[in-house]
Amino acid sequence: MAQGEALLLEALGNYERQMIEHGFRAVRLSLENMQRVHSEGLRRAFAKFALHLMNVVPVLKERFRSGR
């Protein structure tokens, strides 16, 4: 194998390792962001539903207002 070929293969190997590391980091970050968005969205939806329910059910509305 000629010297130029060996350097090329080494450079390609280094590039491939860097791209694999970069790809895995990007996928982890994307997954974390997706989980964060969905969990916050569900919490927000549940809170909105609970407040709406308290507003339309008189017993719940009264208890909420009185703090009991």
CHARMM-style PDB file with segment names, atoms N, HN, CA, C and O in Angstrom:
ATOM      1  N   MET     1       0.855  -1.181   0.000  1.00  0.00      PROA
ATOM      2  CA  MET     1       0.000   0.000   0.000  1.00  0.00      PROA
ATOM      3  C   MET     1       0.899   1.241   0.000  1.00  0.00      PROA
ATOM      4  O   MET     1       1.812   1.346   0.819  1.00  0.00      PROA
ATOM      5  N   ALA     2       0.649   2.153  -0.889  1.00  0.00      PROA
ATOM      6  HN  ALA     2      -0.092   2.068  -1.555  1.00  0.00      PROA
ATOM      7  CA  ALA     2       1.461   3.364  -1.005  1.00  0.00      PROA
ATOM      8  C   ALA     2       1.166   4.288   0.173  1.00  0.00      PROA
ATOM      9  O   ALA     2       0.103   4.213   0.791  1.00  0.00      PROA
ATOM     10  N   GLN     3       2.128   5.162   0.472  1.00  0.00      PROA
ATOM     11  HN  GLN     3       2.992   5.223  -0.029  1.00  0.00      PROA
ATOM     12  CA  GLN     3       2.002   6.097   1.599  1.00  0.00      PROA
ATOM     13  C   GLN     3       0.760   6.975   1.475  1.00  0.00      PROA
ATOM     14  O   GLN     3       0.081   7.220   2.472  1.00  0.00      PROA
ATOM     15  N   GLY     4       0.457   7.443   0.295  1.00  0.00      PROA
ATOM     16  HN  GLY     4       1.009   7.245  -0.515  1.00  0.00      PROA
ATOM     17  CA  GLY     4      -0.715   8.296   0.092  1.00  0.00      PROA
ATOM     18  C   GLY     4      -2.007   7.558   0.403  1.00  0.00      PROA
ATOM     19  O   GLY     4      -2.945   8.133   0.955  1.00  0.00      PROA
ATOM     20  N   GLU     5      -2.049   6.277   0.045  1.00  0.00      PROA
ATOM     21  HN  GLU     5      -1.288   5.810  -0.403  1.00  0.00      PROA
ATOM     22  CA  GLU     5      -3.242   5.473   0.314  1.00  0.00      PROA
ATOM     23  C   GLU     5      -3.429   5.277   1.814  1.00  0.00      PROA
ATOM     24  O   GLU     5      -4.547   5.356   2.323  1.00  0.00      PROA
ATOM     25  N   ALA     6      -2.338   5.023   2.511  1.00  0.00      PROA
ATOM     26  HN  ALA     6      -1.430   4.959   2.097  1.00  0.00      PROA
ATOM     27  CA  ALA     6      -2.402   4.799   3.958  1.00  0.00      PROA
ATOM     28  C   ALA     6      -2.900   6.064   4.651  1.00  0.00      PROA
ATOM     29  O   ALA     6      -3.720   5.983   5.566  1.00  0.00      PROA
ATOM     30  N   LEU     7      -2.424   7.208   4.236  1.00  0.00      PROA
ATOM     31  HN  LEU     7      -1.758   7.273   3.493  1.00  0.00      PROA
ATOM     32  CA  LEU     7      -2.870   8.470   4.844  1.00  0.00      PROA
ATOM     33  C   LEU     7      -4.348   8.719   4.550  1.00  0.00      PROA
ATOM     34  O   LEU     7      -5.085   9.204   5.408  1.00  0.00      PROA
ATOM     35  N   LEU     8      -4.770   8.386   3.341  1.00  0.00      PROA
ATOM     36  HN  LEU     8      -4.171   7.993   2.644  1.00  0.00      PROA
ATOM     37  CA  LEU     8      -6.167   8.564   2.962  1.00  0.00      PROA
ATOM     38  C   LEU     8      -7.069   7.664   3.813  1.00  0.00      PROA
ATOM     39  O   LEU     8      -8.091   8.119   4.325  1.00  0.00      PROA
ATOM     40  N   LEU     9      -6.695   6.395   3.964  1.00  0.00      PROA
ATOM     41  HN  LEU     9      -5.865   6.025   3.548  1.00  0.00      PROA
ATOM     42  CA  LEU     9      -7.489   5.464   4.764  1.00  0.00      PROA
ATOM     43  C   LEU     9      -7.548   5.911   6.223  1.00  0.00      PROA
ATOM     44  O   LEU     9      -8.594   5.806   6.863  1.00  0.00      PROA
ATOM     45  N   GLU    10      -6.449   6.398   6.738  1.00  0.00      PROA
ATOM     46  HN  GLU    10      -5.600   6.483   6.217  1.00  0.00      PROA
ATOM     47  CA  GLU    10      -6.418   6.893   8.121  1.00  0.00      PROA
ATOM     48  C   GLU    10      -7.325   8.122   8.264  1.00  0.00      PROA
ATOM     49  O   GLU    10      -8.078   8.236   9.232  1.00  0.00      PROA
ATOM     50  N   ALA    11      -7.248   9.025   7.307  1.00  0.00      PROA
ATOM     51  HN  ALA    11      -6.637   8.933   6.521  1.00  0.00      PROA
ATOM     52  CA  ALA    11      -8.084  10.230   7.338  1.00  0.00      PROA
ATOM     53  C   ALA    11      -9.564   9.859   7.238  1.00  0.00      PROA
ATOM     54  O   ALA    11     -10.399  10.411   7.953  1.00  0.00      PROA
ATOM     55  N   LEU    12      -9.881   8.920   6.345  1.00  0.00      PROA
ATOM     56  HN  LEU    12      -9.203   8.471   5.764  1.00  0.00      PROA
ATOM     57  CA  LEU    12     -11.273   8.470   6.214  1.00  0.00      PROA
ATOM     58  C   LEU    12     -11.765   7.802   7.493  1.00  0.00      PROA
ATOM     59  O   LEU    12     -12.909   8.005   7.897  1.00  0.00      PROA
ATOM     60  N   GLY    13     -10.921   7.019   8.121  1.00  0.00      PROA
ATOM     61  HN  GLY    13      -9.991   6.855   7.792  1.00  0.00      PROA
ATOM     62  CA  GLY    13     -11.275   6.367   9.382  1.00  0.00      PROA
ATOM     63  C   GLY    13     -11.558   7.391  10.478  1.00  0.00      PROA
ATOM     64  O   GLY    13     -12.533   7.269  11.220  1.00  0.00      PROA
ATOM     65  N   ASN    14     -10.698   8.398  10.571  1.00  0.00      PROA
ATOM     66  HN  ASN    14      -9.905   8.498   9.969  1.00  0.00      PROA
ATOM     67  CA  ASN    14     -10.898   9.466  11.561  1.00  0.00      PROA
ATOM     68  C   ASN    14     -12.198  10.217  11.287  1.00  0.00      PROA
ATOM     69  O   ASN    14     -12.965  10.504  12.207  1.00  0.00      PROA
ATOM     70  N   TYR    15     -12.436  10.529  10.031  1.00  0.00      PROA
ATOM     71  HN  TYR    15     -11.813  10.297   9.284  1.00  0.00      PROA
ATOM     72  CA  TYR    15     -13.666  11.241   9.649  1.00  0.00      PROA
ATOM     73  C   TYR    15     -14.896  10.405  10.005  1.00  0.00      PROA
ATOM     74  O   TYR    15     -15.871  10.920  10.552  1.00  0.00      PROA
ATOM     75  N   GLU    16     -14.841   9.128   9.692  1.00  0.00      PROA
ATOM     76  HN  GLU    16     -14.049   8.709   9.248  1.00  0.00      PROA
ATOM     77  CA  GLU    16     -15.973   8.246   9.978  1.00  0.00      PROA
ATOM     78  C   GLU    16     -16.253   8.196  11.480  1.00  0.00      PROA
ATOM     79  O   GLU    16     -17.414   8.271  11.882  1.00  0.00      PROA
ATOM     80  N   ARG    17     -15.231   8.074  12.312  1.00  0.00      PROA
ATOM     81  HN  ARG    17     -14.288   8.013  11.986  1.00  0.00      PROA
ATOM     82  CA  ARG    17     -15.416   8.047  13.772  1.00  0.00      PROA
ATOM     83  C   ARG    17     -16.031   9.347  14.264  1.00  0.00      PROA
ATOM     84  O   ARG    17     -16.933   9.332  15.101  1.00  0.00      PROA
ATOM     85  N   GLN    18     -15.552  10.462  13.751  1.00  0.00      PROA
ATOM     86  HN  GLN    18     -14.819  10.475  13.071  1.00  0.00      PROA
ATOM     87  CA  GLN    18     -16.097  11.767  14.154  1.00  0.00      PROA
ATOM     88  C   GLN    18     -17.564  11.901  13.745  1.00  0.00      PROA
ATOM     89  O   GLN    18     -18.380  12.405  14.516  1.00  0.00      PROA
ATOM     90  N   MET    19     -17.898  11.451  12.536  1.00  0.00      PROA
ATOM     91  HN  MET    19     -17.235  11.042  11.909  1.00  0.00      PROA
ATOM     92  CA  MET    19     -19.284  11.559  12.060  1.00  0.00      PROA
ATOM     93  C   MET    19     -20.220  10.636  12.852  1.00  0.00      PROA
ATOM     94  O   MET    19     -21.366  10.997  13.118  1.00  0.00      PROA
ATOM     95  N   ILE    20     -19.734   9.452  13.227  1.00  0.00      PROA
ATOM     96  HN  ILE    20     -18.803   9.159  13.011  1.00  0.00      PROA
ATOM     97  CA  ILE    20     -20.550   8.542  14.039  1.00  0.00      PROA
ATOM     98  C   ILE    20     -20.817   9.174  15.402  1.00  0.00      PROA
ATOM     99  O   ILE    20     -21.954   9.163  15.874  1.00  0.00      PROA
ATOM    100  N   GLU    21     -19.783   9.723  16.040  1.00  0.00      PROA
ATOM    101  HN  GLU    21     -18.860   9.732  15.657  1.00  0.00      PROA
ATOM    102  CA  GLU    21     -19.965  10.394  17.336  1.00  0.00      PROA
ATOM    103  C   GLU    21     -20.936  11.561  17.199  1.00  0.00      PROA
ATOM    104  O   GLU    21     -21.836  11.729  18.022  1.00  0.00      PROA
ATOM    105  N   HSD    22     -20.751  12.357  16.169  1.00  0.00      PROA
ATOM    106  HN  HSD    22     -20.019  12.222  15.501  1.00  0.00      PROA
ATOM    107  CA  HSD    22     -21.627  13.513  15.928  1.00  0.00      PROA
ATOM    108  C   HSD    22     -23.066  13.050  15.710  1.00  0.00      PROA
ATOM    109  O   HSD    22     -23.997  13.644  16.255  1.00  0.00      PROA
ATOM    110  N   GLY    23     -23.252  12.002  14.923  1.00  0.00      PROA
ATOM    111  HN  GLY    23     -22.495  11.519  14.480  1.00  0.00      PROA
ATOM    112  CA  GLY    23     -24.592  11.479  14.645  1.00  0.00      PROA
ATOM    113  C   GLY    23     -25.284  10.997  15.910  1.00  0.00      PROA
ATOM    114  O   GLY    23     -26.458  11.297  16.124  1.00  0.00      PROA
ATOM    115  N   PHE    24     -24.575  10.254  16.750  1.00  0.00      PROA
ATOM    116  HN  PHE    24     -23.620  10.010  16.577  1.00  0.00      PROA
ATOM    117  CA  PHE    24     -25.178   9.772  17.995  1.00  0.00      PROA
ATOM    118  C   PHE    24     -25.528  10.926  18.933  1.00  0.00      PROA
ATOM    119  O   PHE    24     -26.570  10.897  19.588  1.00  0.00      PROA
ATOM    120  N   ARG    25     -24.665  11.944  19.002  1.00  0.00      PROA
ATOM    121  HN  ARG    25     -23.818  11.968  18.470  1.00  0.00      PROA
ATOM    122  CA  ARG    25     -24.984  13.126  19.830  1.00  0.00      PROA
ATOM    123  C   ARG    25     -26.244  13.819  19.317  1.00  0.00      PROA
ATOM    124  O   ARG    25     -27.108  14.213  20.100  1.00  0.00      PROA
ATOM    125  N   ALA    26     -26.338  13.962  18.011  1.00  0.00      PROA
ATOM    126  HN  ALA    26     -25.636  13.642  17.375  1.00  0.00      PROA
ATOM    127  CA  ALA    26     -27.496  14.633  17.408  1.00  0.00      PROA
ATOM    128  C   ALA    26     -28.786  13.851  17.684  1.00  0.00      PROA
ATOM    129  O   ALA    26     -29.822  14.445  17.981  1.00  0.00      PROA
ATOM    130  N   VAL    27     -28.721  12.542  17.587  1.00  0.00      PROA
ATOM    131  HN  VAL    27     -27.879  12.060  17.345  1.00  0.00      PROA
ATOM    132  CA  VAL    27     -29.905  11.719  17.842  1.00  0.00      PROA
ATOM    133  C   VAL    27     -30.305  11.814  19.312  1.00  0.00      PROA
ATOM    134  O   VAL    27     -31.491  11.936  19.619  1.00  0.00      PROA
ATOM    135  N   ARG    28     -29.331  11.760  20.228  1.00  0.00      PROA
ATOM    136  HN  ARG    28     -28.367  11.662  19.979  1.00  0.00      PROA
ATOM    137  CA  ARG    28     -29.639  11.890  21.668  1.00  0.00      PROA
ATOM    138  C   ARG    28     -30.289  13.235  21.963  1.00  0.00      PROA
ATOM    139  O   ARG    28     -31.282  13.298  22.687  1.00  0.00      PROA
ATOM    140  N   LEU    29     -29.743  14.299  21.414  1.00  0.00      PROA
ATOM    141  HN  LEU    29     -28.936  14.247  20.825  1.00  0.00      PROA
ATOM    142  CA  LEU    29     -30.296  15.634  21.633  1.00  0.00      PROA
ATOM    143  C   LEU    29     -31.709  15.734  21.076  1.00  0.00      PROA
ATOM    144  O   LEU    29     -32.591  16.311  21.712  1.00  0.00      PROA
ATOM    145  N   SER    30     -31.924  15.182  19.908  1.00  0.00      PROA
ATOM    146  HN  SER    30     -31.208  14.714  19.391  1.00  0.00      PROA
ATOM    147  CA  SER    30     -33.252  15.204  19.300  1.00  0.00      PROA
ATOM    148  C   SER    30     -34.252  14.444  20.169  1.00  0.00      PROA
ATOM    149  O   SER    30     -35.372  14.911  20.376  1.00  0.00      PROA
ATOM    150  N   LEU    31     -33.859  13.285  20.675  1.00  0.00      PROA
ATOM    151  HN  LEU    31     -32.950  12.905  20.507  1.00  0.00      PROA
ATOM    152  CA  LEU    31     -34.736  12.489  21.529  1.00  0.00      PROA
ATOM    153  C   LEU    31     -35.062  13.240  22.825  1.00  0.00      PROA
ATOM    154  O   LEU    31     -36.214  13.264  23.257  1.00  0.00      PROA
ATOM    155  N   GLU    32     -34.050  13.849  23.439  1.00  0.00      PROA
ATOM    156  HN  GLU    32     -33.113  13.829  23.088  1.00  0.00      PROA
ATOM    157  CA  GLU    32     -34.282  14.624  24.662  1.00  0.00      PROA
ATOM    158  C   GLU    32     -35.252  15.773  24.406  1.00  0.00      PROA
ATOM    159  O   GLU    32     -36.155  16.012  25.207  1.00  0.00      PROA
ATOM    160  N   ASN    33     -35.074  16.475  23.307  1.00  0.00      PROA
ATOM    161  HN  ASN    33     -34.341  16.280  22.656  1.00  0.00      PROA
ATOM    162  CA  ASN    33     -35.970  17.587  22.974  1.00  0.00      PROA
ATOM    163  C   ASN    33     -37.388  17.097  22.715  1.00  0.00      PROA
ATOM    164  O   ASN    33     -38.352  17.729  23.147  1.00  0.00      PROA
ATOM    165  N   MET    34     -37.522  15.970  22.010  1.00  0.00      PROA
ATOM    166  HN  MET    34     -36.738  15.457  21.660  1.00  0.00      PROA
ATOM    167  CA  MET    34     -38.846  15.423  21.745  1.00  0.00      PROA
ATOM    168  C   MET    34     -39.542  15.041  23.049  1.00  0.00      PROA
ATOM    169  O   MET    34     -40.723  15.334  23.232  1.00  0.00      PROA
ATOM    170  N   GLN    35     -38.816  14.390  23.951  1.00  0.00      PROA
ATOM    171  HN  GLN    35     -37.856  14.152  23.803  1.00  0.00      PROA
ATOM    172  CA  GLN    35     -39.403  13.989  25.229  1.00  0.00      PROA
ATOM    173  C   GLN    35     -39.805  15.216  26.045  1.00  0.00      PROA
ATOM    174  O   GLN    35     -40.863  15.226  26.674  1.00  0.00      PROA
ATOM    175  N   ARG    36     -38.968  16.241  26.034  1.00  0.00      PROA
ATOM    176  HN  ARG    36     -38.108  16.233  25.523  1.00  0.00      PROA
ATOM    177  CA  ARG    36     -39.266  17.460  26.788  1.00  0.00      PROA
ATOM    178  C   ARG    36     -40.527  18.136  26.242  1.00  0.00      PROA
ATOM    179  O   ARG    36     -41.402  18.527  27.014  1.00  0.00      PROA
ATOM    180  N   VAL    37     -40.622  18.271  24.948  1.00  0.00      PROA
ATOM    181  HN  VAL    37     -39.911  17.953  24.321  1.00  0.00      PROA
ATOM    182  CA  VAL    37     -41.775  18.927  24.327  1.00  0.00      PROA
ATOM    183  C   VAL    37     -43.051  18.150  24.615  1.00  0.00      PROA
ATOM    184  O   VAL    37     -44.072  18.735  24.975  1.00  0.00      PROA
ATOM    185  N   HSD    38     -42.992  16.835  24.456  1.00  0.00      PROA
ATOM    186  HN  HSD    38     -42.162  16.360  24.164  1.00  0.00      PROA
ATOM    187  CA  HSD    38     -44.202  16.038  24.666  1.00  0.00      PROA
ATOM    188  C   HSD    38     -44.615  16.009  26.127  1.00  0.00      PROA
ATOM    189  O   HSD    38     -45.810  16.053  26.420  1.00  0.00      PROA
ATOM    190  N   SER    39     -43.660  15.935  27.057  1.00  0.00      PROA
ATOM    191  HN  SER    39     -42.690  15.899  26.818  1.00  0.00      PROA
ATOM    192  CA  SER    39     -44.046  15.888  28.467  1.00  0.00      PROA
ATOM    193  C   SER    39     -44.609  17.239  28.901  1.00  0.00      PROA
ATOM    194  O   SER    39     -45.577  17.283  29.660  1.00  0.00      PROA
ATOM    195  N   GLU    40     -44.024  18.335  28.436  1.00  0.00      PROA
ATOM    196  HN  GLU    40     -43.238  18.299  27.820  1.00  0.00      PROA
ATOM    197  CA  GLU    40     -44.556  19.660  28.776  1.00  0.00      PROA
ATOM    198  C   GLU    40     -45.924  19.860  28.143  1.00  0.00      PROA
ATOM    199  O   GLU    40     -46.806  20.465  28.752  1.00  0.00      PROA
ATOM    200  N   GLY    41     -46.107  19.367  26.945  1.00  0.00      PROA
ATOM    201  HN  GLY    41     -45.391  18.876  26.450  1.00  0.00      PROA
ATOM    202  CA  GLY    41     -47.391  19.481  26.265  1.00  0.00      PROA
ATOM    203  C   GLY    41     -48.480  18.723  26.994  1.00  0.00      PROA
ATOM    204  O   GLY    41     -49.605  19.206  27.120  1.00  0.00      PROA
ATOM    205  N   LEU    42     -48.145  17.522  27.480  1.00  0.00      PROA
ATOM    206  HN  LEU    42     -47.231  17.129  27.378  1.00  0.00      PROA
ATOM    207  CA  LEU    42     -49.128  16.733  28.223  1.00  0.00      PROA
ATOM    208  C   LEU    42     -49.478  17.398  29.555  1.00  0.00      PROA
ATOM    209  O   LEU    42     -50.645  17.432  29.946  1.00  0.00      PROA
ATOM    210  N   ARG    43     -48.474  17.922  30.247  1.00  0.00      PROA
ATOM    211  HN  ARG    43     -47.526  17.894  29.930  1.00  0.00      PROA
ATOM    212  CA  ARG    43     -48.741  18.612  31.524  1.00  0.00      PROA
ATOM    213  C   ARG    43     -49.635  19.816  31.291  1.00  0.00      PROA
ATOM    214  O   ARG    43     -50.580  20.058  32.041  1.00  0.00      PROA
ATOM    215  N   ARG    44     -49.330  20.560  30.256  1.00  0.00      PROA
ATOM    216  HN  ARG    44     -48.561  20.364  29.646  1.00  0.00      PROA
ATOM    217  CA  ARG    44     -50.129  21.754  29.942  1.00  0.00      PROA
ATOM    218  C   ARG    44     -51.565  21.360  29.605  1.00  0.00      PROA
ATOM    219  O   ARG    44     -52.511  21.997  30.070  1.00  0.00      PROA
ATOM    220  N   ALA    45     -51.727  20.329  28.810  1.00  0.00      PROA
ATOM    221  HN  ALA    45     -50.959  19.812  28.432  1.00  0.00      PROA
ATOM    222  CA  ALA    45     -53.062  19.870  28.434  1.00  0.00      PROA
ATOM    223  C   ALA    45     -53.830  19.377  29.651  1.00  0.00      PROA
ATOM    224  O   ALA    45     -55.024  19.650  29.781  1.00  0.00      PROA
ATOM    225  N   PHE    46     -53.162  18.654  30.543  1.00  0.00      PROA
ATOM    226  HN  PHE    46     -52.193  18.432  30.438  1.00  0.00      PROA
ATOM    227  CA  PHE    46     -53.834  18.157  31.743  1.00  0.00      PROA
ATOM    228  C   PHE    46     -54.251  19.314  32.643  1.00  0.00      PROA
ATOM    229  O   PHE    46     -55.365  19.318  33.166  1.00  0.00      PROA
ATOM    230  N   ALA    47     -53.373  20.294  32.829  1.00  0.00      PROA
ATOM    231  HN  ALA    47     -52.468  20.291  32.404  1.00  0.00      PROA
ATOM    232  CA  ALA    47     -53.706  21.454  33.670  1.00  0.00      PROA
ATOM    233  C   ALA    47     -54.881  22.220  33.069  1.00  0.00      PROA
ATOM    234  O   ALA    47     -55.781  22.644  33.793  1.00  0.00      PROA
ATOM    235  N   LYS    48     -54.876  22.394  31.770  1.00  0.00      PROA
ATOM    236  HN  LYS    48     -54.144  22.049  31.182  1.00  0.00      PROA
ATOM    237  CA  LYS    48     -55.968  23.103  31.097  1.00  0.00      PROA
ATOM    238  C   LYS    48     -57.283  22.345  31.265  1.00  0.00      PROA
ATOM    239  O   LYS    48     -58.325  22.945  31.527  1.00  0.00      PROA
ATOM    240  N   PHE    49     -57.225  21.023  31.113  1.00  0.00      PROA
ATOM    241  HN  PHE    49     -56.378  20.535  30.900  1.00  0.00      PROA
ATOM    242  CA  PHE    49     -58.413  20.191  31.297  1.00  0.00      PROA
ATOM    243  C   PHE    49     -58.929  20.296  32.736  1.00  0.00      PROA
ATOM    244  O   PHE    49     -60.131  20.448  32.952  1.00  0.00      PROA
ATOM    245  N   ALA    50     -58.028  20.215  33.720  1.00  0.00      PROA
ATOM    246  HN  ALA    50     -57.052  20.092  33.545  1.00  0.00      PROA
ATOM    247  CA  ALA    50     -58.428  20.280  35.127  1.00  0.00      PROA
ATOM    248  C   ALA    50     -59.080  21.621  35.441  1.00  0.00      PROA
ATOM    249  O   ALA    50     -60.101  21.664  36.127  1.00  0.00      PROA
ATOM    250  N   LEU    51     -58.510  22.703  34.955  1.00  0.00      PROA
ATOM    251  HN  LEU    51     -57.680  22.668  34.398  1.00  0.00      PROA
ATOM    252  CA  LEU    51     -59.096  24.021  35.209  1.00  0.00      PROA
ATOM    253  C   LEU    51     -60.460  24.149  34.526  1.00  0.00      PROA
ATOM    254  O   LEU    51     -61.391  24.716  35.098  1.00  0.00      PROA
ATOM    255  N   HSD    52     -60.575  23.627  33.317  1.00  0.00      PROA
ATOM    256  HN  HSD    52     -59.818  23.166  32.853  1.00  0.00      PROA
ATOM    257  CA  HSD    52     -61.861  23.665  32.618  1.00  0.00      PROA
ATOM    258  C   HSD    52     -62.901  22.843  33.382  1.00  0.00      PROA
ATOM    259  O   HSD    52     -64.049  23.265  33.527  1.00  0.00      PROA
ATOM    260  N   LEU    53     -62.498  21.678  33.864  1.00  0.00      PROA
ATOM    261  HN  LEU    53     -61.566  21.335  33.746  1.00  0.00      PROA
ATOM    262  CA  LEU    53     -63.405  20.819  34.619  1.00  0.00      PROA
ATOM    263  C   LEU    53     -63.879  21.531  35.890  1.00  0.00      PROA
ATOM    264  O   LEU    53     -65.065  21.497  36.220  1.00  0.00      PROA
ATOM    265  N   MET    54     -62.957  22.168  36.594  1.00  0.00      PROA
ATOM    266  HN  MET    54     -61.994  22.196  36.327  1.00  0.00      PROA
ATOM    267  CA  MET    54     -63.340  22.910  37.804  1.00  0.00      PROA
ATOM    268  C   MET    54     -64.301  24.039  37.477  1.00  0.00      PROA
ATOM    269  O   MET    54     -65.167  24.367  38.289  1.00  0.00      PROA
ATOM    270  N   ASN    55     -64.168  24.622  36.334  1.00  0.00      PROA
ATOM    271  HN  ASN    55     -63.465  24.356  35.675  1.00  0.00      PROA
ATOM    272  CA  ASN    55     -65.024  25.739  35.947  1.00  0.00      PROA
ATOM    273  C   ASN    55     -66.447  25.286  35.609  1.00  0.00      PROA
ATOM    274  O   ASN    55     -67.397  26.035  35.837  1.00  0.00      PROA
ATOM    275  N   VAL    56     -66.608  24.076  35.073  1.00  0.00      PROA
ATOM    276  HN  VAL    56     -65.836  23.468  34.888  1.00  0.00      PROA
ATOM    277  CA  VAL    56     -67.931  23.620  34.656  1.00  0.00      PROA
ATOM    278  C   VAL    56     -68.636  22.737  35.692  1.00  0.00      PROA
ATOM    279  O   VAL    56     -69.839  22.500  35.575  1.00  0.00      PROA
ATOM    280  N   VAL    57     -67.913  22.250  36.698  1.00  0.00      PROA
ATOM    281  HN  VAL    57     -66.936  22.443  36.793  1.00  0.00      PROA
ATOM    282  CA  VAL    57     -68.523  21.431  37.754  1.00  0.00      PROA
ATOM    283  C   VAL    57     -68.633  22.303  39.000  1.00  0.00      PROA
ATOM    284  O   VAL    57     -67.621  22.610  39.630  1.00  0.00      PROA
ATOM    285  N   PRO    58     -69.852  22.704  39.361  1.00  0.00      PROA
ATOM    286  CA  PRO    58     -70.046  23.646  40.466  1.00  0.00      PROA
ATOM    287  C   PRO    58     -69.392  23.224  41.786  1.00  0.00      PROA
ATOM    288  O   PRO    58     -68.811  24.062  42.476  1.00  0.00      PROA
ATOM    289  N   VAL    59     -69.477  21.958  42.143  1.00  0.00      PROA
ATOM    290  HN  VAL    59     -69.949  21.277  41.583  1.00  0.00      PROA
ATOM    291  CA  VAL    59     -68.875  21.494  43.407  1.00  0.00      PROA
ATOM    292  C   VAL    59     -67.364  21.713  43.394  1.00  0.00      PROA
ATOM    293  O   VAL    59     -66.794  22.193  44.373  1.00  0.00      PROA
ATOM    294  N   LEU    60     -66.726  21.363  42.297  1.00  0.00      PROA
ATOM    295  HN  LEU    60     -67.189  20.973  41.501  1.00  0.00      PROA
ATOM    296  CA  LEU    60     -65.276  21.554  42.190  1.00  0.00      PROA
ATOM    297  C   LEU    60     -64.915  23.034  42.198  1.00  0.00      PROA
ATOM    298  O   LEU    60     -63.932  23.441  42.818  1.00  0.00      PROA
ATOM    299  N   LYS    61     -65.715  23.826  41.510  1.00  0.00      PROA
ATOM    300  HN  LYS    61     -66.513  23.496  41.006  1.00  0.00      PROA
ATOM    301  CA  LYS    61     -65.470  25.271  41.445  1.00  0.00      PROA
ATOM    302  C   LYS    61     -65.522  25.876  42.841  1.00  0.00      PROA
ATOM    303  O   LYS    61     -64.663  26.682  43.200  1.00  0.00      PROA
ATOM    304  N   GLU    62     -66.515  25.498  43.626  1.00  0.00      PROA
ATOM    305  HN  GLU    62     -67.213  24.843  43.334  1.00  0.00      PROA
ATOM    306  CA  GLU    62     -66.664  26.020  44.983  1.00  0.00      PROA
ATOM    307  C   GLU    62     -65.501  25.575  45.876  1.00  0.00      PROA
ATOM    308  O   GLU    62     -64.954  26.372  46.639  1.00  0.00      PROA
ATOM    309  N   ARG    63     -65.141  24.327  45.775  1.00  0.00      PROA
ATOM    310  HN  ARG    63     -65.586  23.680  45.155  1.00  0.00      PROA
ATOM    311  CA  ARG    63     -64.017  23.826  46.585  1.00  0.00      PROA
ATOM    312  C   ARG    63     -62.722  24.552  46.204  1.00  0.00      PROA
ATOM    313  O   ARG    63     -61.924  24.909  47.072  1.00  0.00      PROA
ATOM    314  N   PHE    64     -62.528  24.759  44.942  1.00  0.00      PROA
ATOM    315  HN  PHE    64     -63.176  24.469  44.237  1.00  0.00      PROA
ATOM    316  CA  PHE    64     -61.324  25.463  44.497  1.00  0.00      PROA
ATOM    317  C   PHE    64     -61.298  26.884  45.035  1.00  0.00      PROA
ATOM    318  O   PHE    64     -60.269  27.356  45.517  1.00  0.00      PROA
ATOM    319  N   ARG    65     -62.427  27.557  44.949  1.00  0.00      PROA
ATOM    320  HN  ARG    65     -63.263  27.174  44.557  1.00  0.00      PROA
ATOM    321  CA  ARG    65     -62.514  28.950  45.442  1.00  0.00      PROA
ATOM    322  C   ARG    65     -62.329  29.033  46.948  1.00  0.00      PROA
ATOM    323  O   ARG    65     -61.691  29.962  47.443  1.00  0.00      PROA
ATOM    324  N   SER    66     -62.882  28.070  47.681  1.00  0.00      PROA
ATOM    325  HN  SER    66     -63.400  27.316  47.278  1.00  0.00      PROA
ATOM    326  CA  SER    66     -62.801  28.117  49.150  1.00  0.00      PROA
ATOM    327  C   SER    66     -61.488  27.579  49.671  1.00  0.00      PROA
ATOM    328  O   SER    66     -61.158  27.782  50.839  1.00  0.00      PROA
ATOM    329  N   GLY    67     -60.722  26.885  48.816  1.00  0.00      PROA
ATOM    330  HN  GLY    67     -60.991  26.719  47.867  1.00  0.00      PROA
ATOM    331  CA  GLY    67     -59.427  26.360  49.243  1.00  0.00      PROA
ATOM    332  C   GLY    67     -59.556  25.056  50.011  1.00  0.00      PROA
ATOM    333  O   GLY    67     -58.595  24.633  50.652  1.00  0.00      PROA
ATOM    334  N   ARG    68     -60.700  24.411  49.967  1.00  0.00      PROA
ATOM    335  HN  ARG    68     -61.482  24.755  49.446  1.00  0.00      PROA
ATOM    336  CA  ARG    68     -60.876  23.120  50.667  1.00  0.00      PROA
ATOM    337  C   ARG    68     -60.552  21.966  49.772  1.00  0.00      PROA
ATOM    338  OT1 ARG    68     -60.644  20.813  50.193  1.00  0.00      PROA
TER     339      ARG     68
END
